[in-house]
Amino acid sequence: MRIRLHGTPAEIAATLAALAHVLTIRQVSRPYPDRPPSTWHRIYLDAAPREQK
């Protein structure tokens, strides 16, 4: 699945770390900044549910 995270760089980093505990993160895009005056960025993830053991 493809997921977009949109927020401040600190929010994105914290959310990415939390998602890595429940999803298999296959790829993370580079950060794309919003147009000024916004301080938000967005990244895109390719992820999959973790295999249940």
Buried (B, 14 or more C-beta within 10 A) or exposed (E): EEBEBBBEEEEBBEBBEEBBEEBEEEEBEEBEEEEEEEEBBBBBBBBEEEEEE
